[in-house]
Amino acid sequence: MSFQIVGTGRAHPALVLTNEMVSEIVDTTDEWITSRTGIKTRYVSTTETLLDLAVEASKKALASAGIESKDLDMIICSTIKGDYVTPSMACLIQRDIEAKCPSFDFNAACSGFVYGLDMADAYIRAGKAETILLVSAEAMTRHIDWTDRATCVLFGDGAGAVVLKKGDGLRSIKITAKGDDKLLVIGSVFSPSPFAKQPQIDPAFRMNGGEVFKFAVSSVIKDVKQVMKEAGVEAKDIAMMVPHQANLRVFQAARDKLGFTDEQIANGIDHYGNTSSASIPLLLDELMEQGRLVKGDLIVLTAFGGGLTTGACVIKL
Ligand SMILES: CC(C)(COP(=O)(O)OP(=O)(O)OC[C@H]1O[C@@H](n2cnc3c(N)ncnc32)[C@H](O)[C@@H]1OP(=O)(O)O)[C@@H](O)C(=O)NCCC(=O)NCCS
């Protein structure tokens, strides 16, 4: 027995940054960004902390599940970097929603939501938890070099959350990692030590976009084929594939190889940009709210990102 998704929630900052606004910061155009990525606008944090977004998404997910925070057995938060190194985001979410359970963060970059589902599956199968809050919260715009037009146009901020309860919704799942610090990196800023001799690492997001694009397309095709085979389902059985929202052209390149129609591929990149691990649960909640996904639908989730990591799964809602 694995899990069933019983509640979803999302939150994003108030400021909508349009492509025209970005073109006042760097040398770019709405036409370039839209045609290369599918992004039109993204949400950018101003006064909101990442914790504000994570707590709002968590409260909404609990409300939609009809579950009280005291009934949670665990809170897992995926984030590239929380508001603090410690305490973790999950511990502060636990405080703010008045839960009592063990809580921790982890980092699997943009694949974090699927990694989190895999972790929740393991805890539930082991009998160590029955009700888990999984939150993916990312403030990508803090990690961007706002003078680098190749990357600053891509990202937005947000948080998505799901409540998972013991059940038989998960049909198959896989996660992968292939260690690499050349294609996609975000450095750390360290407090200066009088003993440190290492060079300071560049703290900004750096990416070889072309190579990451190829990695993304090939891993989506491979992972999705594998999880669909393991689940014993075909493209016609799937209500929607909800991919990590990194680039519209990645989904389009994978679509034909997987036998999906355009209508079967969820697209929220136009208004969210790339929100790293938050992108799948943000969009999932939006699709559920709009009634475009309903209980009983079979969905495929697929993600890829820094690490390099990937993950995919088939779930019956
Ligand atoms: C980043 C990405 C959109 C770039 O698109 P691309 O088609 O590969 O574009 P390139 O990097 O080859 O650049 C093409 C040209 O556009 C220019 N360019 C780059 N960013 C630009 C911008 N924002 N506005 C205008 N021109 C831009 C480049 O300078 C280059 O010009 P040149 O040909 O004169 O040298 C694309 O590679 C991508 O999405 N990769 C995958 C990234 C991804 O999925 N990351 C998330 C992992 S979680």
The ligand as an ORCA input file, in Angstrom:
! r2SCAN-3c Opt
* xyz 0 1
  C      18.024     28.488    -22.044
  C      17.383     28.257    -23.388
  C      15.994     28.859    -23.396
  C      18.210     28.969    -24.447
  O      17.601     28.760    -25.719
  P      18.491     28.366    -26.974
  O      17.593     28.259    -28.130
  O      19.287     27.143    -26.573
  O      19.388     29.633    -27.139
  P      20.973     29.775    -27.128
  O      21.486     29.653    -25.716
  O      21.541     28.816    -28.153
  O      21.168     31.232    -27.621
  C      20.780     31.623    -28.947
  C      21.050     33.090    -29.098
  O      20.122     33.832    -28.292
  C      20.843     34.735    -27.470
  N      20.107     34.888    -26.231
  C      20.245     34.156    -25.079
  N      19.362     34.602    -24.173
  C      18.665     35.607    -24.746
  C      17.622     36.433    -24.323
  N      17.080     36.325    -23.094
  N      17.128     37.334    -25.186
  C      17.625     37.470    -26.416
  N      18.638     36.713    -26.890
  C      19.135     35.789    -26.061
  C      22.199     34.129    -27.285
  O      23.137     35.129    -26.955
  C      22.432     33.528    -28.633
  O      22.849     34.556    -29.508
  P      23.977     34.284    -30.622
  O      23.382     33.208    -31.508
  O      24.146     35.597    -31.274
  O      25.168     33.789    -29.863
  C      17.309     26.754    -23.717
  O      18.593     26.267    -23.992
  C      16.720     25.944    -22.611
  O      15.588     26.151    -22.194
  N      17.456     24.935    -22.148
  C      16.946     24.020    -21.132
  C      17.013     24.709    -19.830
  C      16.313     23.975    -18.768
  O      15.451     23.165    -18.995
  N      16.700     24.320    -17.568
  C      16.041     23.911    -16.426
  C      16.627     22.740    -15.833
  S      15.739     22.492    -14.382
*
